[in-house]
């Protein structure tokens, strides 16, 4: 019985020493986080359209045209045509990524709002 109690005491000490302190957010901090999430909520779709979509198109074009292992197959016309044909799908993926980030930011905004009234 003494051995079991020693193990429990040692485990409790190790857990208490290794755990991090947790501090509740103040109302001010919740409002700051709400503001960040509100900005992200409104700007994420624009980021998806104007930044992420073109980045996806550039990566797809580079991969299709210059990504072949054989040097003689790089830069062929049909590979360029296929890369251009792929671009609407890549732009759509960027838009969807922006919308998903927007919805996630909206959920985080509501969680922060509820945390003010229900004290974390």
Buried (B, 14 or more C-beta within 10 A) or exposed (E): EEEEEEEEEEEEEEEEEEEEEEEEBEEEBBBEBBEBBBEBBEBBBEBBBEEBBBEBBEEBBEEBBEBBEEEEEEEEEEBEEBBBEBBEEBBEBBBBBBBEBBEBBBEBBEEBBEBBEEEE
